[in-house]
Amino acid sequence: MSSYFDEHDCTPLADGAAPDELLQFARFLVTSGNWNHEEFASLFADKPPPPTSKDFIDNLPTRVLRDDSDSECPICLKKLEQDDELTLLPCKHEFHSECVLAWLSKAANCPLCRASFPTDDPEWEEMKKQKARAENRKDDLEQLHNSMFG
């Protein structure tokens, strides 16, 4: 389990430094479950995902297809042919490199399964963390309920 400081990409206070009370209160709201993530998420409701992180894209594995395949690229719908360059996403879906790079430059998800990928947008990443925390709290409450009444 990562520490709070690692998760939020911050450093502890220096000796003798005073905490920011507003930031402390915001952290209290988040950790106590009283943060209304719906309002925060509504800021992004109509906004499509930002482009995928440049670092993430640069580290995607590629390969050259050495034989003909019966499958097709799900983006351009062209048949995958010998010597085509393919890019593999972490969700194990494979596409023509030029097709998927064009997609990822506009959206941070897989065109097939919508698996989410990292972005360079800190607000979007924070919103994803808040959604994940809300889901975890929901699962924890369900598990607690089932252990008491199940």
C-alpha positions as CSV (number, residue, x, y, z in Angstrom):
1,M,0.0,0.0,0.0
2,S,1.4,3.4,-1.0
3,S,1.7,6.2,1.5
4,Y,-0.5,9.3,1.4
5,F,2.5,11.4,0.3
6,D,3.3,9.0,-2.6
7,E,-0.3,8.8,-3.7
8,H,-0.7,12.5,-3.9
9,D,2.8,13.3,-5.1
10,C,3.7,15.6,-2.2
11,T,6.3,15.8,0.6
12,P,5.8,16.0,4.3
13,L,6.0,19.4,6.1
14,A,9.5,20.5,7.0
15,D,10.4,20.8,10.7
16,G,8.7,23.9,12.2
17,A,6.5,24.5,9.1
18,A,2.8,25.1,9.8
19,P,0.1,23.2,7.7
20,D,-2.3,25.0,5.4
21,E,-5.6,24.8,7.3
22,L,-7.7,24.9,4.1
23,L,-5.8,22.1,2.6
24,Q,-6.0,20.2,5.9
25,F,-9.8,20.6,5.9
26,A,-10.0,19.4,2.3
27,R,-8.0,16.3,3.2
28,F,-10.3,15.7,6.2
29,L,-13.4,15.9,3.9
30,V,-11.9,13.4,1.4
31,T,-10.6,10.9,4.0
32,S,-13.8,11.0,6.0
33,G,-16.0,10.3,3.0
34,N,-17.8,13.7,3.3
35,W,-16.4,15.1,0.0
36,N,-19.1,15.4,-2.6
37,H,-17.3,13.8,-5.5
38,E,-20.5,14.2,-7.6
39,E,-20.0,17.9,-7.8
40,F,-16.4,17.5,-8.5
41,A,-17.1,14.9,-11.2
42,S,-19.8,17.1,-12.7
43,L,-17.1,19.6,-13.7
44,F,-15.9,16.9,-16.1
45,A,-19.2,15.3,-17.0
46,D,-19.4,16.8,-20.5
47,K,-15.7,16.8,-21.1
48,P,-14.2,13.9,-23.0
49,P,-11.1,12.3,-21.6
50,P,-7.9,14.3,-22.2
51,P,-5.1,12.9,-24.4
52,T,-3.1,10.0,-23.1
53,S,0.2,10.8,-21.3
54,K,3.1,11.3,-23.7
55,D,5.4,9.2,-21.5
56,F,2.8,6.4,-21.5
57,I,2.5,6.4,-25.3
58,D,6.3,6.5,-25.7
59,N,6.6,3.3,-23.6
60,L,4.0,1.2,-25.4
61,P,5.4,-2.0,-27.0
62,T,5.3,-2.3,-30.8
63,R,6.0,-5.1,-33.1
64,V,6.1,-5.8,-36.9
65,L,3.6,-8.4,-38.1
66,R,5.6,-11.1,-39.8
67,D,2.7,-13.1,-41.3
68,D,-0.7,-12.3,-42.7
69,S,-3.5,-12.3,-40.2
70,D,-7.2,-12.9,-40.6
71,S,-8.0,-10.1,-38.1
72,E,-8.4,-6.4,-38.8
73,C,-7.5,-3.2,-37.0
74,P,-10.6,-2.3,-35.0
75,I,-10.0,1.4,-35.6
76,C,-9.5,1.6,-39.4
77,L,-11.1,-1.8,-40.1
78,K,-8.3,-2.7,-42.6
79,K,-6.9,-6.2,-42.6
80,L,-3.7,-6.7,-40.7
81,E,-1.0,-7.6,-43.2
82,Q,2.6,-8.7,-43.2
83,D,5.0,-6.0,-42.2
84,D,2.4,-3.8,-40.5
85,E,3.6,-2.1,-37.4
86,L,1.3,-2.9,-34.4
87,T,1.1,-1.4,-31.0
88,L,0.0,-3.4,-28.0
89,L,-2.0,-1.7,-25.2
90,P,-1.9,-2.8,-21.5
91,C,-5.4,-4.3,-22.0
92,K,-3.8,-6.7,-24.6
93,H,-5.6,-5.1,-27.6
94,E,-3.5,-4.6,-30.6
95,F,-3.9,-2.0,-33.4
96,H,-2.0,-0.4,-36.3
97,S,0.5,1.9,-34.6
98,E,-0.6,5.0,-36.6
99,C,-4.3,4.3,-35.9
100,V,-3.9,3.9,-32.1
101,L,-1.4,6.8,-31.8
102,A,-4.0,9.1,-33.4
103,W,-6.7,7.7,-31.0
104,L,-4.5,8.1,-27.9
105,S,-3.6,11.7,-28.9
106,K,-7.3,12.5,-28.4
107,A,-8.5,10.2,-25.7
108,A,-7.0,8.3,-22.7
109,N,-8.7,5.0,-23.2
110,C,-8.7,1.9,-25.3
111,P,-10.9,2.1,-28.4
112,L,-12.3,-1.4,-27.7
113,C,-12.7,-1.9,-24.0
114,R,-12.5,1.7,-22.8
115,A,-9.7,0.8,-20.3
116,S,-8.4,4.0,-18.8
117,F,-4.9,5.2,-19.3
118,P,-2.8,7.9,-17.6
119,T,-3.0,11.5,-18.8
120,D,-0.9,14.6,-18.2
121,D,-4.0,16.4,-16.8
122,P,-3.7,16.6,-13.0
123,E,-7.4,17.5,-12.5
124,W,-8.5,14.5,-14.6
125,E,-6.2,12.2,-12.7
126,E,-7.5,13.5,-9.3
127,M,-11.1,13.0,-10.5
128,K,-10.3,9.4,-11.4
129,K,-8.8,8.9,-7.9
130,Q,-11.9,10.3,-6.3
131,K,-14.1,8.0,-8.3
132,A,-12.0,5.0,-7.4
133,R,-12.1,6.0,-3.7
134,A,-15.9,6.3,-3.8
135,E,-16.2,2.9,-5.4
136,N,-13.9,1.4,-2.7
137,R,-15.9,3.0,0.1
138,K,-19.1,1.6,-1.5
139,D,-17.5,-1.9,-1.7
140,D,-16.2,-1.6,1.9
141,L,-19.7,-0.7,3.2
142,E,-21.2,-3.6,1.3
143,Q,-18.7,-6.0,2.7
144,L,-19.2,-4.6,6.2
145,H,-23.0,-4.9,5.8
146,N,-22.7,-8.5,4.5
147,S,-20.4,-9.5,7.4
148,M,-22.8,-8.2,9.9
149,F,-26.1,-9.2,8.4
150,G,-25.2,-11.8,5.7
